[in-house]
Amino acid sequence: MMRASELTKLAKTNISREVIDKLLFEGLEYDGRCADIVIVLGSRKACDYRVPLAAELFHGGKCARLMFCGGKVQATSLGEMAEYKSMLIAAERLGIPRENIIAETRSQTTCENLIFAREILEREHPDCKSVIIVTTAYHMRRAQKLAEKIFGQELEIIPCPASRGSTQRNNWFMTEKGSRTALDECLKFGYYIKKGLIDDFEI
């Protein structure tokens, strides 16, 4: 057993495959629960694979509203634009009515995605009790821990990871790129805990 705060560059060579698997993937599978809203975190490729997963949730009756987060301008597959704009285009193509979507337009980081999302919910949907978080599979644990810190006990946080690319649970260790991405993600936990952005926890 070890604590997430021990995951620093000094411990880089001691982080085993088992620890990486448990930290980044274990227990984070979507369990089918419904929620008041789905929050889709921003990225350059969010329009390609996070939005389609969110669309499945919406059309499957798992939520009535979606929130797309991300004001950072990126080179997306739909052109250079803010992340949320690319997600809105993708959502329209997937048949999600615009009136069912909230756009968070200011954030530049994962932490800001959730901070500004909370501000919007407190202002526009104070009765919200549960959220489904959609992000990349290897990024889900950090997003979950950030959400728990930012939202506190006020909201039920339901993870729904989107798996794609070289850093999935079943393939991250097969390539240098996947291994590097997974290890780099693990090392962020020590920094986030040191900065007080997330609470320490046992792996």
N, C-alpha and C positions, 0 to 999 in steps of 0.2 A: 504493500500500500504506500502511496505517496500523496502529497497535497499538490494542488495545482500551482500554488505559489513557488514550488520548487522547480517549475519549468522555466528555466532561464538559459541563456546562451552558455553559461558555465556548465550546465547539466546536459548540453546538447547531445553529447556522445552516449549518454546513459539512458536516453529515451528509447525504450524498446518498441517493437512493432505492436506488442500486446497493449502497452500503455497508450499508444497512438490510437489504436482501434477502439479501446474502451472510452478514451476521452472524447474523440471526435464523433463516434457513431453509435455506441451502445445505448439502447433504450430510447432512441430518438425517432423511431419509426412512427409515422402517423397512425393513430388508433381509430380514426373514423368519426371522432366526435364533431358535433356542430359547434359553431361559435357565432357571436354577434357580428364579428367582422374578421376579414382576413387582411393581414398586413404583409405586403410584399416589399421586401427590402431591395434597395437599389443596387444596380451594378451595370456594367457595360452590356452584359449579355442577358440581363433580366427579362428583356422582351422576348428572348428566344426560348427560354425554358422555365423561368419562374412564373411568368404570366400564363402560359398554357396550363401549368399545374393549378394555379389559382382559378382559371376558367373551369377546370374540371370540378373543383370544389363548389364554385358558384352554380354551375349547371346541375351538379349533383345534389343541390339543396343543402349543402353544408354551411352556407352563409348567405346573407342577403346583401351584404355590402363588402366592398374591397377598398383598401387604401394602398396606393402606390407611392412609395417614398423614394426621393432622390432628386436633388436639384443640380447635381454635378453634371457638367456637360462632358459627354463621352462620345467616342467613335463607335456607335452602335451599328447593328446590321441594317438599321433603317435610316442611317445617316448620322451626322454629328448633331447631337441635341442633348438636352437634359434627360436624365434617366427616366423620369416620370413621363415625359412626353413620348418616348419610345414605347413605354408600357401602355400608355393610352391608345396608341395606334394599334399595337398588337391586340389589346383587349377588344377594340372595335371590330377587328377582323375575326375575332373569336366569338362574336355575338353577345358581348356583355354591354348592356345599356349604359350610356355615360352617366345617367342619373344614379346608378348604383355604385359609382366610383368616387372616392375622395382622393384628391391629389395633394400630396405633401411636397412642396416645391423648393424648399430652402436647404435641405440637409446636404452635407458633403461627405459624411462618414456614417458608418453603421450606428455609432452612438447617437449621432444627431438624427438619423432616421427615426429612432425610437423616442428620443426626447421630444421632437417636434410632433411625432404621432400622438404621444400622450397629450400634448397641449391641444391638439385638434379634438381628440376624444373628450377631454374635459370640457371643452368649449361647446362642441356640437353634439356629442353623444354621451352625456354624463351618466346615462343608464347602462352603458356598455359594461358587461360582466366577464366576457371571455373573448380572446383573440386567438386566431390561428396565425402563426408566423411562418411565412414561406421564404426560404433562402436556400443557398447551395448546401448540400449535405454536409460537407466538411466544415462549413461555417456555422452550422446550426447550433452547436453547443455554446459558442461564444455569444451568438444572438440570443439564445435562450437565457443565459446568465445575465446579459445586459438587460433584457426585458424584465426579468425578475427583480433586478436592482432598481430599474427606472419606474416600473409600474407598482412595485411593492406587492402587497397582498390584495390590492384592489382588483386585479384582473387575473383570471385563469389563463395561463399561457400554454398553448397547445402547439407543439412542433410539427411541421410538415415539410420535411426536406425534399429538395429537388435534386435528383441524382443525374449527373451528366458529366462527360469528360473523363480526364485521367485521374481524378481524385475522388472516386467513389469508394465505398467500403470494400467492394470486391476486387478493386484493381489499383488502388493508390500505391501499393508497394511494388507494382510490376514495372514501373518506369522511373527514371530519374526525376522527371518533371513532377509526377504524382507524389513521389517520396519527399521531394523538396517542398512542395506546396503544403503537404500534411505536416511536416516537421515545423515549417515556418508558422503555421497556424497554431501549433501546440505552444511554441515559444511566446506567442502573444499573451497567453494567459498570465504568465508571471508579471508581465508589464502592466496588464489591465488591473490585476489585483494590487500591485504596488501603487498604482495611481488611484485606487479606490473606486474604479469603474465597475468592478464586479466583486462579489464576496468570495473569499477562499473556500475551497471545497476539496473533499477527498476523492481521489480517482480510484 
